[in-house]
Amino acid sequence: MTQPGPATELRRTLGVGDAVVVGLGSMVGAGIFAALGPAARAAGSGLLIGLAVAAVVAYCNAMSSARLAARYPASGGTYVYGRERLGEFWGYAAGWSFVVGKTASCAAMALTVGAYVWPAQAHAVAVAAVVALTAVNYGGIQKSAWLTRVIVAVVLAVLACVVVVCLTSGESDAGRLDVGASGGAGGVLQAAGLLFFAFAGYARIATLGEEVRDPARTIPRAIPLALGIALAVYVCVAVAVLSVLGSQGLGEAGAPLAEAVRAAGAPGLVPVVRAGAAVAALGSLLALILGVSRTTLAMARDRHLPGLLAVVHPRFKVPHRAELAVGAVVAVLAATVDVRGAIGFSSFGVLAYYAVANASAWTLDPAPAKRVVPAVGLIGCAVLAFSLPMTSVAVGAGVLAVGVGAYGVRGLLRRRELRGRR
């Protein structure tokens, strides 16, 4: 393992408020504008139960991540935790899952921006968004945190308008919230799997551990705070939209929140909601690029990725080469794939990442009471992962297998090199 040196150290500038904003920038993002529809198709109004299940698993993951981040306040998140607690292979597996899955998510968020801003030129807009946000990140973490704060404020304002308009309209009917009209246990679990990723942004706080002031105190406070705010927002939005559209209407809506305000008798708000969705996707993309580049930095320090990506800019104190590399890959994906292709294996990879986080947290304390949360989180990740559509499971497992194969080949070459020196 390569320890950070003067040329690879990051600057600790983020406090609790900044860290919470970074997490919210990922969680309260494009997912809430898009995930409710597929969740309703899977579970009907049982999506509210799915939301609760997703929140429980996210809470367990958050607590495990917070404990680990306080112990290991370095960039890389679960890549670092798995390496330190379970061994080099498991750290690598987590890092690979995160980088591959979240790089695809970056492309999906960029394409979401394009679809809302200029559908006819979605790919061109997506590439432009990636280039612009990569430039923002290159300028330093404080600039990124400032922009994320603005984005979060705009998105929360739009979501508040949606909730108020829907709940105060004559079309709102509490009878449409009957969770008994669900798609069964399988549908609820699939909905939970889809909705889980709307919570996944708290990991961005952990991956920024090397840039947080007093991480042992800041990270355990910021993660559950960001998660709690996001859950409150999601519950309000889900209840409001369901009360107007019902589960069938919600499941059939291409842009659920826009359709909800139109059905509630406020068509003038539709452009505002669409603009809010685009801004939300930009916020998610900004935070995702931050997280992926920091994990790339950590893996490059350990030579699992090219060492030239481990350099930190002497002035801006950011992993500029990692950020440029990530931005270039995401731009290529955004120019060539569609949204469904980009997210096909992302979900499975992210759940694999969190499974390693919970397994790592399990080893921190042998006391049974301390192991309940990581055990529930680990089981929850496994259940939700295999409740996803089989195509997502197959593609995700295949991509993870490619990473494992690359790790094995690298280890074999290293052993041959060592034998050759003897």
MARLO-33501 format. One record per residue: residue in three letters; z, x, y of N, C-alpha, C in turn. Coordinates in steps of 0.02 Angstrom, whole numbers, plus 50000, padded with zeros to 5 digits. Example, Ala and Ser with C-alpha at 12.3 -4.5 7.8 and 13.67 -1.06 7.14 Angstrom:
ALA503905066049716503905061549775503905066049835SER503545064249888503575068449947503945064550002
END
This chain:
MET500005004349940500005000050000500005004450062THR499575002850109499535006550172499965003350224GLN500425007150253500865004450305500505004550372PRO500614999550413500314999550480500525005650519GLY500045008850551500195014550593500035013150665PRO500075018050709499945016950779499265013750793ALA498765015450752498085012750764497985005850734THR498475003450694498384997050661498944992150677GLU499394993850723499944989350739499724983950789LEU499994977950780499854972450826500434971550873ARG500324968050928500824967250980501204960650970ARG501874960950973502284954950963502374951451031THR502014945951040502034942451104502184935051098LEU502154932151037502214924951029502944922751018GLY503154917751056503804914751047503754908451004VAL504304904650999504314898550958503794893550982GLY503774892351047503304887451074502584889351059ASP502404895651069501724897851055501564897150981ALA502044898950938501924898450865501834891150844VAL502234886650872502154879550856501474877050877VAL501244879150936500594877050961500034879550916VAL500084885850893499574888450847499554884250783GLY500134882450756500154878350696499864871450709LEU500044868350765499774861750781499024862050794GLY498794867550822498074868250833497684867850769SER497974869950714497654869450649497764862650617MET498384860150620498544853850586498264847750621VAL498404847050685498164841250723497454842850746GLY497014843350698496334845250713495844840150687ALA495264842450667494724837950647494904833950585GLY495374836250544495544832850482495754825650492ILE496154824350543496404817550555495834812950576PHE495304815750606494734811650625494274810150567ALA494314814050513493844813350458494164811750391ALA494784813950378495074813450311495304806450293LEU495454802250342495714795550327495204791350289GLY494574791950305494064788150271494024789650196PRO493914795950176493904797550105494554795850070ALA495124796750103495764794950073495814787550060ALA495554783450106495554776150096495094774150039ARG494534777550032494084776049976494414777649909ALA494824782849908495154784849846495754780449829ALA496134778349880496784775049866496874768449901GLY496384766049939496494759949976497054760950026SER497454755850038498014756550084498564760850054GLY498484762649990498944767349959498894774349988LEU498414775250036498364781750069499004783450106LEU499384778250125500034779550159500514782950110ILE500494780950046500894784349996500634791449986GLY499964791949984499664798649978499864803150035LEU499904800350095500124804350153500834806850144ALA501264802550116501954804650103501984810150050VAL501584809449997501574814549945501324821249973ALA500784820850013500524826950043501044830150089ALA501424826050125501934828750170502484832250131VAL502684829450073503204832550033502974839450008VAL502364839749982502104846149958502044851050016ALA501794848650073501734852950131502414855550155TYR502914851150153503594853250173503854858750128CYS503764857950062503984863150016503624869650029ASN502964869150039502584875250054502814878350120ALA502964874150168503184876650234503844880450227MET504314877550189504964880850181504894887350143SER504474887350091504364893550054504044898750099SER503544896650138503194901250183503664903950237ALA504114899650262504574901750314505054907050288ARG505334905950229505804910850199505454917450187LEU504844917150162504474923250147504274926850212ALA504054923050262503844926150325504414929550361ALA505024926650355505604929750385505774936350350ARG505654936650285505784942750247505234947950257TYR504614945650263504044950150269503634948250331PRO503854950050391503514948050453502914952350469ALA502414952350424501804956250434501204951750429SER500644953650459500044949650455499814949350382GLY499544943550363499274942850295499554936950258GLY500134934250279500404928350247500534929350173THR500294924650131500444924750060500124930650025TYR499614933550054499354939850026499904945050023VAL500284945650076500834950450078501404948250032TYR501574941650034502134939249995502014940049920GLY501414938149898501254938749827501264946049804ARG501004950449846500994957549829501694960349823GLU502134958549869502814961249870503264958149816ARG503164951649801503624948249755503354947849683LEU502694947349675502414946149609501994951849583GLY501764956149627501334961649606500674961649644GLU500324967149640499714968149679499184962949662PHE499104961349598498584956649578498684949749611TRP499304947249610499424940549636499344940349712GLY499524945849745499394946249816498644946049831TYR498284949949791497554949949799497264943049786ALA497494939749733497234933049716497354928149773ALA497954928549803498104924149859497654925749919GLY497584932149934497174934149990496444932049981TRP496194933049920495504931149906495404923649913SER495884919749886495844912449892495844910249964PHE496264913450004496314911550074495684913350113VAL495464919550106494884921850146494264917850128VAL494134916950063493534913350043493584905950061GLY494144902750044494224895650058494214894150132LYS494574898050171494624896650242494004898850281THR493634903650255492994905250287492524899350281ALA492524896150223492124890050215492374884450260SER493034883950268493314878950313493114880250385CYS493074886650404492834888350472492134885650483ALA491704886650433491014884150439491004876550444ALA491434873250404491464865950406491694863450475MET492194866750504492434864650570491894865950623ALA491544871450618491014872750666490464867550661LEU490294865550600489784860350591490024853550615THR490684852350611490964846150637490874845950713VAL490994851550745490864851850818490144850150833GLY489684853150795488974851850806488794844550795ALA489074841550743488914834650726489144829750780TYR489694831250814489944826850866489624828150934VAL489484834550947489224836351014488474834951019TRP488094837150969487364836450971487114836150899PRO487134830150869486954829450798486274832350780ALA485784831750824485114834250809485084841850805GLN485544845150836485564852550836486254854950813ALA486504851850761487184853250738487284860550718HIS486794863450684486864870350662486874875250721ALA486434874050770486414878550828487074878150868VAL487324872050877487964871250913488524874550874ALA488514873850808489034876850765489044884450773VAL488464887550772488434894850779488684896850848ALA488494893150900488724894650968489484894150973ALA489774889150940490504888350941490844894150908VAL490574896450852490874902250817490854908450861VAL490284909650892490214915550935490704915150994ALA490754909351025491194908651083491924909751065LEU492154906751009492854907250991493024914150963THR492544917450931492654924350910492764928750972ALA492394927451024492474931251086493164930051117VAL493394923851114494064922151140494594926051100ASN494544925851035495034929450993495014936951005TYR494414939551017494344946751030494734948751093GLY494794944151140495124945751203495884946251199GLY496174944351141496904945051134497224938651112ILE497784939151076498124933451047498414928751100GLN498624931351157498904926951208498374922351237LYS497764924851245497224920451269497074915051218SER497094916851153496974911951101497514906651101ALA498144908751108498694903951110498644899351170TRP498434901951227498354897851287497814892551277LEU497244894551249496704889751238496914884551186THR497274886651134497504881951083497974876851114ARG498404878951162498864874351194498474868851232VAL497944870751265497534865851300497214860951251ILE496944863651197496604859451147497094854451116VAL497684856851098498194852451067498374846851115ALA498464848351179498634843151228498094837851232VAL497454839951234496904835151238496874830751176VAL496934833851117496884830051054497464825051048LEU498064827151065498634822551061498554816751109ALA498264817951168498144812551215497644807551188VAL497104810051156496604805551126496904801551069LEU497294804751027497604801250971498094795950996ALA498464797551049498924792651077498554786451103CYS497974787551134497564781951156497334777651098VAL497124780851043496904777150984497474772750957VAL498074775650951498644771950924498824766050969VAL498864767151034499054761751080498534756251080VAL497894758051084497364752951086497354748851022CYS497424752150965497394748550901498004743950892LEU498594746450904499194742550890499304736950939THR499014737350999499104732151049498524727151051SER498024728251008497444723751009497574717550966GLY497194712350979497254706250940497004706950869GLU496634712350855496364713550788496864716750741SER497414719250768497924722650726498284717550682ASP498334719050617498654714550569499074718650521ALA499734717650524500184721450481500064720150407GLY499754714550391499614712950321499134717950289ARG498744721450330498264726250302498604732750280LEU499254733350292499624739350273499944738850204ASP499794733650167500094732550101499904738250054VAL500384742650037500234748349995500134746249922GLY500284740049906500174737749838499434737349821ALA499014736649872498284736349860497994743349860SER498204747449812497994754449809497534755649750GLY497264761649747496804763549693497154766349633GLY497784764949622498144767549565498414774549578ALA498794777149528499114783649537498604789249547GLY498054788849509497544794049517497234794049586GLY497104787949613496824787549680497304789949733VAL497944788349724498454790649773498494798249773LEU498484801249713498524808649709497904811849740GLN497324808849727496724811649758496744811049834ALA497004805349858497084804549930497574809749957ALA498114810949920498594816049941498264822949945GLY497834824449896497484830749897497034831449957LEU496694825949976496264826150034496664826750099LEU497214823050102497624822950163498054829250170PHE498184832650115498604838650118498334843750167PHE497684844350171497394849750211497444848450285ALA497614842350303497764841050373498424844250394PHE498844845950344499484849050358499454856650352ALA498914859350325498914866350304498954871350361GLY498924869150423498914873750479499544877850490TYR500114875650460500724879550471500664886550443ALA500204887650397500104894450370499864899250424ARG499524896650476499304901050529499904904450562ILE500464901050564501064903950595501294909950553ALA501284909150487501504914550444501034920450446THR500364919150449499884924650449499904928550514LEU500214925650566500284929150630500964932550636GLY501304933550579501984936150579502084942650616GLU501564946750618501624953250650501544952850726GLU501364946850751501274945950822501794941150853VAL502314939450814502834934850835503454938850854ARG503764937050910504394940150929504964937750884ASP505394942250863505974940450822505764935950765PRO505324938250720505044933950668505554930850621ALA506104934350606506604931550560506904925150588ARG506914924450653507184918350684506634913450706THR506084916250731505554912050760505174908150707ILE504944911550654504514908450604504854902650567PRO505484903550542505804897850508505924891850553ARG505954892850618506024887250665505354884050680ALA504834888150690504194885650712503834881650658ILE503864883850595503484880650542503704873350531PRO504354872050516504534865050505504464860650568LEU504544863650627504464859850689503744857550697ALA503274862150686502564860350691502384855150638LEU502634855950577502494851250523502764844350539GLY503374843950565503664837550582503284833850635ILE503064837450687502664834350740502004831650712ALA501684835650670501044833550641501134827450598LEU501654827250557501764821450513501864815050555ALA502264815550607502374809650650501724807150680VAL501304811750701500654809850730500214806450677TYR500184809350617499754806650565499974799650543VAL500624798650537500874792050516500674786750568CYS500774788350631500594783550685499854781950684VAL499434787050677498714785950678498494782050616ALA498744783850557498544780450496498744773050498VAL499344771550520499574764550524499144760650574ALA499014763650632498624760250684497914758750660VAL497584763550630496884762650608496854757750550LEU497314758250502497324753650446497434746450469SER497874745550519498034738850541497434735250573VAL496944739050596496344736250627495764735650577LEU495634740950541495044741150497495204738750426GLY495824739350404495974738050334495724743750292SER495944744150229495754749850187495014749950172GLN494704744150161493994744050145493574746250206GLY493724743550264493354745550323493464752850340LEU494064755250330494214762250344493824766750296GLY493794764750232493444768750183492704769150195GLU492424763950226491694763750238491504766850305ALA491984768250348491834770850415491634778050414GLY491084779750447490874786650451491294790650501ALA491494787350555491934790450605492524785650615PRO493024786050571493544780850567493894779250634LEU494094784250672494464782850733494014779750786ALA493394781950789492924778850836492794771650817GLU492714770350752492604763550729493214759150743ALA493804762050737494414758250747494474755850820VAL494344760250868494404758250938493854753250957ARG493264753950925492734748950937492944742150910ALA493224742050849493444735750819494024732750857ALA494424736950889494994734550927494794731750995GLY494154731951011493914729051074493894733851132ALA493844740451117493814745451170493234750151158PRO492604747651158492024751951145491944757551196GLY492224756551256492174761851306492544768151287LEU493014767551240493394773451219493044777451164VAL492514774651136492174778151081491934785151101PRO491604785951158491394792751178491994797451187VAL492554794751211493154798851220493414801251153VAL493424796751104493654798651037493194803751006ARG492534802851015492064807750988492164814651021ALA492274814551086492414820951120493064824051095GLY493564819751084494194822351057494104825450989ALA493684822350947493554825150881493234832150886ALA492764832750933492434839250942492934844550966VAL493364842651013493884847251038494364849050982ALA494544844050941495004845350885494704850350836ALA494054849450821493724854050775493704861150804LEU493614861650870493634868250902494324871350895GLY494854867350903495534869950894495654872450824SER495424868550774495504870750705495114877150692LEU494504877450718494084883350708494414889550739LEU494684888750799495024894350832495594897050790ALA496024892550766496604894650727496394897450659LEU495874894550628495644896950564495374904050568ILE494984905450620494714912250629495294917150638LEU495814915150676496404919350684496714921050617GLY496834915850575497164916950512496754921150463VAL496104919650458495674923350411495624930650432SER495554931950496495484938850518496124942850506ARG496704939750512497334943350499497434944750425THR497234940150382497264941550310496754946850291THR496174946650322495674951850311495954958650332LEU496294958950389496614965150411497104967750359ALA497534963250332498034965450284497714967950220MET497194964550196496854966650134496474973150145ALA496204974150206495854980450221496344986250224ARG496954985050249497464990350250497604992850180ASP497564988350130497704990250061497074991950022ARG496514992450057495874994550028495594989549978HIS495814983249980495484978049941494854975649975LEU494804977050040494204976050080494064982650116PRO493454983650142493294990050175493804992150227GLY494014998450224494545000950268494375000650342LEU493735000550359493545000250430493764993750463LEU493914988550422494134982150449494874982350468ALA495234987750453495944988150467496104990850536VAL495594992350577495704995250643495894989850693VAL496384991450735496614986950789496364989650856HIS496104985250898495834987350963496384990451005PRO496264996451033496794999951071497014996351134ARG496584992351164496764988751225497014981651211PHE496624977851173496794970751163497294969651106LYS497404974851064497884974451010497734968650962VAL497094967950944496884963050895496454966650842PRO496424963950781496004967050729495264965450743HIS494974968850793494334966750819493764967250768ARG493784972350725493254972950676493294967350624ALA493904965750603493994960250556493754953650587GLU493924952650652493714946550685492964946050691LEU492634951650708491904951650714491584950450646ALA491864953450593491584952450526491654945150504VAL492244942350514492354935350496491894930850537GLY491854932050602491414928050644490694928250622ALA490464934250601489764934950580489634931050515VAL490094931450467490004927750404490014920250417VAL490494917950458490534910850473489914908450509ALA489654912450555489054910450591488464909650544VAL488404914150496487854913550446487934907250405LEU488544905850382488664899750344488514893550386ALA488744893550448488644887750492487904886550505ALA487494891750502486784891050514486394888850453THR486704889350394486314888350332486564882950286VAL487204880950290487474876050242487644869550277ASP487784864350237488014858050266488774857550256VAL489064852350285489794851750285490054851250214ARG489734846950173489974846050105489924852450065GLY489384856250075489324862550040489854867550061ALA490044867350125490534872050151491234870750125ILE491394864250116492084862650096492154861350021GLY491614862149984491634860549912492164864149873PHE492254870649888492764874449851493364876449894SER493364874449958493904876450002494574873449981SER494574867049964495204863749947495554866949888PHE495184868349836495484871349777495764878249792GLY495404882149832495634888849849496274888849889VAL496334884149936496934883849978497544881949937LEU497464877249890498034875449848498234881249803ALA497744885149780497914891049740498314896049783TYR498134896749845498484901049892499214898949899TYR499324892549909500014890149917500404890349852ALA500064889749796500414890449732500724897449726VAL500354902549747500624909349747501214909949795ALA501174906649853501724906849901502364903949870ASN502304898349836502904895349805503164899549748ALA502714902449708502934906749654503294912949682SER503064915349739503394921149771504084919249796ALA504134913449828504774911149854505284909949798TRP505044908049739505474906949681505874913149664THR505594919049677505914925349659506414927849711LEU506474924449768506894926949822507644926349806ASP507834921049771508544919749758508604916449690PRO509024919249645509084916349577509494909849575ALA509824908049629510234901949629509794895949618PRO509984891549570509564885649555509414881349616ALA509904880449660509794876249719509254879149764LYS509194885849766508694889049808507994888749779ARG507954886849714507314886849680507004879849675VAL507364874749697507094867949692506474867149735VAL506514869149798505954868249844505324871849821PRO505364878449804504744881649781504484878849715ALA504934876449672504714873449609504314867049622VAL504584862749666504224856649683503554858249716GLY503554863249760502944865149793502424867849745LEU502634871949697502164874849648501864869349604ILE502284864949579502044859449537501584854849577GLY501794853449639501384849149681500694852049695CYS500664858549708500014861749720499564861149658ALA499844862349599499454861849538499194854749526VAL499634849849536499434842849525498894840749574LEU498984842349638498484840349687497824844049676ALA497854850349656497234854149645496804850949591PHE497124848949536496744846149481496644838549487SER496884835649542496724828649557496094828149601LEU495854833849626495254833849667494644832149624PRO494084830149655493474828949615493294834949573MET493034833649513492904839049465492414844349492THR491954842249534491484847149563491864852249604SER492344849949644492734854549685493154859249642VAL493434856449588493834860549543493404865949510ALA492814863949486492384868649451492134874249497VAL491904872349557491644877349604492214881849627GLY492784878949643493354882949666493584887849614ALA493644885549551493854889949497493344895549486GLY492694893849493492184898949484492214904449537VAL492334902449600492384907349654493004911749644LEU493564908749623494164912749610494034917649553ALA493654915549502493504919949446493084925949469VAL492634924749517492244930349544492704935449577GLY493194933049615493664937649647494074941449597VAL494304938049544494684941449492494264946749458GLY493624945149445493184949949414493084956149458ALA493004955049523492924960749569493544965149569TYR494134961849566494764965649563494794969949500GLY494584967049443494594970749380494114976649381VAL493514975649409493024981049412493284986649457ARG493584984749513493864989749559494414993849525GLY494844990449487495374994049452495094998749399LEU494574996549364494265000749313493965006949345LEU493615006149401493315011849435493855016649460ARG494405013949484494945018149509495245022249452ARG495345019149394495625022849337495155028349314ARG494505026949314494015032049294494025037949344GLU494095036249408494115041449459494735045849450LEU495305042849434495915046749423495855051149362ARG495545048449308495445052549248494985058349261GLY494475057349304493995062549320494315068249360ARG494855066849396495185072049436495655076349394ARG495825073849335496305077649293495975083349256
END
